[in-house]
Amino acid sequence: MFKMHPFLVTLGHLAFYPHIVYSRRESVRNYLFRMETPQDQIDDYLRHVQPVSSRMYLETIFSRPISSQSPCEVMVLGCEGDALYPDSVIRRTAASFGVEPVILPGLCHMLMIDEEWKQAAVPVLEWLISFSQSSKNEFGDSLRTVLT
């Protein structure tokens, strides 16, 4: 993203206002959605987008993944060709947790509102089911109840 719009990206980051990048029609398609995404869906997204808080933005930029010593089970999921989080970042994050990443082909950064969102939901659901079956705790019991 920086290579294509260095001035705009730098300005957005220095001003703690990434909204300037992600509220432009051409940037949204290139960085957040698939090329096949209908324009009306992108326009709907643009009607709802708003600036992020400076605190959240700073925490996102300067945070590091929790180390592999985390007591939590972790699933690292990303999209092949994501313009914001390249495969290399997804793989490094997964390696820091000691897990294999799930990298989904053909999807976009905004996969939760993409027409193909089920391609991302299925591996998450499968992971939750396998986690709940192996967990002998209150969370596992609750999740099994919800999923059945």
N, C-alpha and C positions, 0 to 999 in steps of 0.2 A: 504494500500500500504506500509506504514512504517513497519508494522509487518512482511511482506514478505521480504523486502530488506532494513533493517534499515541503514546499512552502506552507500549504494548507495544513498538512499534518503537524508540522512543527508549530505553527501558530495555534492550532487547537490544543496541543499538549502544553505549550508554554502558558497559555491563558487558562489552563484547566477547564477547557471547554471543547471536548471532543465532539460535541453536538454539531459544531460547525462542519465537521467532515461527514457525519452520518445523517445529516438532515438534507443533504443535496441529492437530488434525484439520480444523477449519474453515479455518484459514489455509492449510494445504497445498493444499486443493482450489482456493481462490480465487487463490493466487499462483503455484502451481507446475504445476498440472494443468488440463486442459480440464474443463468441466462434465460432459462425456459420459464421463469416465474412470470405470470401475467402482470402487466403493468398496473392493472387495477388493484392487485394485491399489494404491490409496492406503494402505490398511492395511499392505500388504506393505512399501511404502516406509517407513512410519513405524516398522516393526519394525527397519529397518536404519539409520535416520538416527542420527547421533551428532554431538556438538559439533565445530565446526571449530577448528583451532588459532588462537590469538590472532594469531600472526604472519601466517598466511595471510589472516586477516580484515583486519588492518591494511593489508597490501599490496594487497588488493582495493579497499579504500576509498580509499586515497591514491595509488594508481598512476595514471599517465596513459598513454594509448596511445603506443606508439613512433611517432615522427614519420614522415611519408611518405618520409623519407630512408633508411628501413630497406632494406637490400639484399635482403630476403626477399620472395617473392611472398606476397600476403595475400588471403584470402577472408574477408569479413565476412558472417556469417549470423545472422539473428535471426528471431524469430517475431512476427507481427502480433498486437498486443494482449498481449504479454508484460508481466506485472505488475511484474517486477523491472527489466527493461531495455526501456523504451518505444522505439517506432520512432525517435523523435528521437535517442536515444542511439546506436542502431544506425547511423543516417544520419551522425551526427557522427563516429563512429569510422571508418566507411568513408571519409568525406571526408578525415579526417586521413591516411589511407593512399593517397588518390587513386584509390579503387576504388568501383565501384557496389555497394551492399549487396544481399544476397539476403535478402528478407524473406518468410518463408513464412506464408501465410494459414492460419488455423484450427488452428495447433499451439500448444503450451504451452512454458513455460520448461524443463520436464523432458523435452524431446523425445526424448532418447536412450532413455528407458524408456517412452515413450508407445506405444500400439498403432499409431499412424501414423508411427513412426520412419522408415520408408522414404522418406516425403516429404522428410525432411531429408537422408537418406543419399544420395539420387540426385543432388542438386546438388553435394554434396561429392565424390562419386565422379566426376561429370562434370568438375569443376574439376581434380581430381587427374589424370585422364586427359589433359585438355588441357594441363595443366602438364607432365606427363611427356613428352608428344609434342613440346613446344616446348623442353624442356630437353635440352641436349646435355652431360649430366654424369652422374656416377655415380648420383645420386639418381634422375634420370629413367630411366636404364637399369634400376635396381633396381625402381622402381615399375612400369615396363612389364612386367618379368618377373613380378611378383606379380599384376598385373591381367590378364595374358593366360593 
